[in-house]
Amino acid sequence: MEKLILNEAQKIWTEIAHNKTPCDLKLEIELYKKLINIFQVGDYYYMIFNPSEMVIEYASSSIEDTLGYKPEEFTLDKLFSIIHPDDLPYFMDFEATVTQFFTQLPPEKIMKYKSRYDYRLKKASGEYIRILQQIVTIQSDEDGAVLRTFVVHTDITDLKKDSRMVLSFIGLDNEPSYIDVKPIQKFSPSQEIFTRREKEVLYHISQNCQTAEIAEILNISPATVSTHRKNIYRKTKATSLLELITMALEKGWL
């Protein structure tokens, strides 16, 4: 599964690089460190990624403090192997959306945007943490091919209380920003699993309304509300109200 996903990722990143190979670049790491000021700080590490060659060319030593892995072992294969299985399809959808966004930009604006979204990674200890991934282009060419990017991963486990992954494009140098962008749904399952009435019932369930209250609000019978509730639990496979509401928040049903 991970190999298939990695192959699909290679197609996406090759597209953003316009199938070109970057020229030699002496990695001025101290210069790139200054770019940290662009990003949210905390427990973090940073990388240099070459999308056309599918290579993490550099990973900072702080990756060991944050995740427990040595920089030299943090390859692209390693990254894919530690993404939470539930987040991996959404990660791929987000990357496809990022590629679409940057390939549509004029070449002169490629380096004026950073992409930003969050997902879960497994530490060497086996614990999952939520990281905020932020990326800016540090090398492109006159055609707008993205040849190298600067990537920062920040641990936001204690800052974000829900698990819904959010993709945004942040404009730099007075460019407009696009927050909570709806991604291409190529790899993740469709979130529209409910009928319109089921979504209404789910909303009122989340507001702690009882069956009789929901029936009165929606002007339907309590028996109909009960049927909708059974269908919602059947479709989500939730076993409790808490699990249902948690899933609804994580998957954007509410």
C-alpha positions as CSV (number, residue, x, y, z in Angstrom):
1,M,0.0,0.0,0.0
2,E,2.7,2.5,1.0
3,K,4.7,1.6,-2.2
4,L,1.6,2.4,-4.3
5,I,1.1,5.6,-2.5
6,L,4.7,6.5,-2.9
7,N,4.5,5.9,-6.7
8,E,1.5,8.2,-6.9
9,A,3.3,10.8,-4.9
10,Q,6.2,10.6,-7.3
11,K,3.8,11.4,-10.2
12,I,2.5,14.4,-8.3
13,W,5.9,15.8,-7.3
14,T,7.3,15.2,-10.8
15,E,4.5,17.3,-12.2
16,I,5.2,20.2,-9.8
17,A,8.8,20.1,-10.9
18,H,7.8,20.1,-14.6
19,N,9.8,16.8,-15.0
20,K,13.0,18.9,-14.6
21,T,16.1,18.2,-12.5
22,P,17.4,21.1,-10.4
23,C,20.9,22.3,-11.0
24,D,23.6,21.9,-8.4
25,L,22.8,23.9,-5.3
26,K,25.1,24.4,-2.4
27,L,22.9,24.1,0.6
28,E,23.3,27.3,2.6
29,I,21.8,25.8,5.7
30,E,22.5,28.8,7.9
31,L,20.6,31.0,5.4
32,Y,17.6,28.6,5.4
33,K,17.5,28.7,9.2
34,K,16.5,32.3,8.9
35,L,13.4,31.2,7.0
36,I,12.2,29.7,10.3
37,N,10.9,33.2,11.2
38,I,8.2,32.7,8.5
39,F,6.9,29.6,10.3
40,Q,5.3,28.9,13.6
41,V,7.9,27.8,16.1
42,G,7.9,25.3,18.8
43,D,9.3,21.7,18.8
44,Y,10.2,21.5,15.1
45,Y,12.7,20.2,12.5
46,Y,13.3,21.3,8.9
47,M,14.2,19.6,5.7
48,I,15.3,20.4,2.1
49,F,13.2,18.4,-0.3
50,N,13.9,17.8,-4.0
51,P,10.5,16.9,-5.6
52,S,11.7,16.0,-9.0
53,E,14.2,13.4,-7.7
54,M,12.0,12.4,-4.7
55,V,14.8,13.0,-2.3
56,I,15.0,14.6,1.2
57,E,18.4,16.2,0.7
58,Y,18.8,17.5,4.3
59,A,17.1,17.0,7.6
60,S,18.0,19.0,10.7
61,S,19.3,17.4,13.8
62,S,16.3,18.5,15.8
63,I,14.3,15.7,14.1
64,E,15.8,13.4,16.7
65,D,14.5,15.5,19.5
66,T,11.0,15.8,17.9
67,L,10.4,12.3,16.5
68,G,13.3,10.2,17.8
69,Y,14.8,9.4,14.3
70,K,18.3,10.2,13.2
71,P,18.5,12.7,10.3
72,E,20.3,10.3,8.1
73,E,17.5,7.7,8.4
74,F,14.7,10.1,7.6
75,T,14.2,9.3,3.9
76,L,11.0,9.8,1.9
77,D,10.2,6.1,2.4
78,K,10.5,6.6,6.2
79,L,8.2,9.6,6.1
80,F,5.5,7.7,4.3
81,S,5.8,4.7,6.6
82,I,5.1,6.8,9.7
83,I,2.1,8.9,8.5
84,H,-1.0,7.7,10.3
85,P,-2.8,5.3,8.0
86,D,-6.0,7.2,8.3
87,D,-4.3,10.5,7.3
88,L,-2.3,9.1,4.3
89,P,-5.1,9.3,1.7
90,Y,-5.8,12.9,2.8
91,F,-2.1,13.7,2.7
92,M,-2.1,12.6,-1.0
93,D,-5.2,14.6,-1.8
94,F,-3.6,17.7,-0.2
95,E,-0.3,17.2,-2.2
96,A,-2.3,16.8,-5.4
97,T,-4.1,20.1,-4.5
98,V,-0.8,21.8,-3.7
99,T,0.6,20.7,-7.1
100,Q,-2.4,22.0,-8.9
101,F,-2.2,25.4,-7.1
102,F,1.5,25.9,-7.8
103,T,1.4,24.8,-11.4
104,Q,-1.3,27.4,-12.0
105,L,0.7,30.2,-10.6
106,P,2.8,32.6,-12.8
107,P,6.5,31.7,-12.5
108,E,7.3,35.0,-10.7
109,K,4.9,34.1,-7.8
110,I,6.1,30.5,-7.1
111,M,8.3,31.7,-4.3
112,K,5.6,34.0,-2.8
113,Y,3.5,31.3,-1.4
114,K,3.8,28.7,1.3
115,S,1.5,25.7,1.7
116,R,0.4,24.6,5.1
117,Y,-1.5,21.6,6.5
118,D,-1.4,19.2,9.4
119,Y,-1.4,15.4,9.9
120,R,-0.2,12.8,12.3
121,L,3.3,11.1,12.4
122,K,4.5,8.2,14.5
123,K,7.5,8.8,16.7
124,A,10.2,6.2,17.2
125,S,8.5,5.5,20.5
126,G,5.3,4.5,18.7
127,E,3.3,7.5,19.9
128,Y,1.6,9.6,17.3
129,I,1.9,13.4,17.3
130,R,0.2,16.0,15.1
131,I,2.6,18.1,13.0
132,L,2.0,21.3,11.1
133,Q,3.8,21.0,7.7
134,Q,4.7,24.3,6.1
135,I,6.6,24.5,2.8
136,V,8.1,27.3,0.7
137,T,9.9,27.0,-2.6
138,I,13.6,27.9,-2.4
139,Q,14.6,27.0,-6.0
140,S,12.6,27.3,-9.2
141,D,13.3,28.2,-12.8
142,E,12.0,30.7,-15.3
143,D,9.2,28.3,-16.3
144,G,7.9,28.0,-12.7
145,A,9.2,24.5,-12.0
146,V,9.5,23.8,-8.3
147,L,13.0,22.3,-7.9
148,R,13.7,22.5,-4.2
149,T,11.5,23.3,-1.2
150,F,12.2,24.2,2.4
151,V,10.0,22.1,4.8
152,V,9.3,22.7,8.4
153,H,7.4,20.3,10.7
154,T,6.2,21.7,14.0
155,D,4.6,19.6,16.7
156,I,1.1,21.1,17.3
157,T,-0.3,18.2,19.3
158,D,-1.1,20.4,22.3
159,L,-2.4,23.3,20.2
160,K,-5.0,21.6,18.0
161,K,-7.8,19.8,19.8
162,D,-9.6,18.3,16.8
163,S,-8.2,16.0,14.1
164,R,-9.6,17.6,11.0
165,M,-6.8,18.2,8.5
166,V,-6.8,21.7,7.1
167,L,-5.0,22.9,3.9
168,S,-4.1,26.6,3.4
169,F,-2.0,28.6,1.0
170,I,-0.4,31.6,2.7
171,G,0.6,34.5,0.6
172,L,3.9,36.3,1.2
173,D,4.9,39.7,-0.1
174,N,1.3,41.0,0.1
175,E,-0.1,38.1,-2.0
176,P,-3.6,37.0,-0.9
177,S,-4.0,33.9,1.3
178,Y,-6.4,31.0,0.9
179,I,-7.5,29.4,4.1
180,D,-9.1,25.9,4.6
181,V,-9.0,25.0,0.9
182,K,-11.2,22.2,-0.2
183,P,-8.8,19.6,-1.6
184,I,-9.0,17.4,-4.6
185,Q,-10.6,14.1,-3.6
186,K,-8.6,11.6,-5.5
187,F,-7.3,9.3,-2.8
188,S,-9.5,9.9,0.3
189,P,-13.1,8.6,0.5
190,S,-15.9,11.0,-0.2
191,Q,-17.1,12.8,2.9
192,E,-20.7,12.9,1.6
193,I,-22.0,9.7,3.2
194,F,-25.2,11.1,4.6
195,T,-28.5,12.2,3.1
196,R,-29.5,15.8,3.6
197,R,-32.0,14.8,6.4
198,E,-29.4,12.6,8.1
199,K,-27.0,15.5,8.2
200,E,-29.7,17.6,9.8
201,V,-30.3,14.9,12.4
202,L,-26.6,14.5,13.0
203,Y,-26.3,18.2,13.6
204,H,-29.0,18.2,16.2
205,I,-27.5,15.1,17.8
206,S,-24.3,17.0,18.2
207,Q,-26.3,19.7,20.0
208,N,-27.4,17.1,22.5
209,C,-31.0,17.1,21.4
210,Q,-33.1,14.0,22.1
211,T,-35.2,12.1,19.6
212,A,-38.4,13.9,20.5
213,E,-36.8,17.3,20.3
214,I,-35.3,16.6,16.9
215,A,-38.6,15.4,15.6
216,E,-40.3,18.6,16.8
217,I,-37.6,20.8,15.3
218,L,-37.6,19.0,11.9
219,N,-41.4,18.5,11.9
220,I,-41.0,14.7,11.4
221,S,-42.1,11.8,13.6
222,P,-39.9,10.4,16.4
223,A,-39.9,7.0,14.6
224,T,-38.4,8.7,11.5
225,V,-35.7,10.4,13.6
226,S,-34.9,7.0,15.2
227,T,-34.5,5.5,11.7
228,H,-32.1,8.3,10.7
229,R,-30.1,7.8,13.9
230,K,-29.8,4.1,13.2
231,N,-28.6,4.8,9.6
232,I,-26.1,7.3,10.9
233,Y,-24.6,4.9,13.3
234,R,-24.6,2.1,10.7
235,K,-22.8,4.2,8.1
236,T,-20.2,5.5,10.6
237,K,-19.8,2.3,12.6
238,A,-19.7,4.5,15.7
239,T,-20.5,2.6,18.9
240,S,-21.2,5.6,21.1
241,L,-22.4,9.2,21.0
242,L,-18.9,10.4,21.9
243,E,-17.3,8.4,19.1
244,L,-19.9,9.6,16.6
245,I,-19.3,13.3,17.5
246,T,-15.5,12.9,17.4
247,M,-15.7,11.3,14.0
248,A,-18.0,14.0,12.7
249,L,-15.6,16.7,13.8
250,E,-12.5,14.9,12.4
251,K,-14.1,14.2,9.0
252,G,-15.8,17.5,8.6
253,W,-19.4,16.2,8.7
254,L,-20.4,19.0,11.0
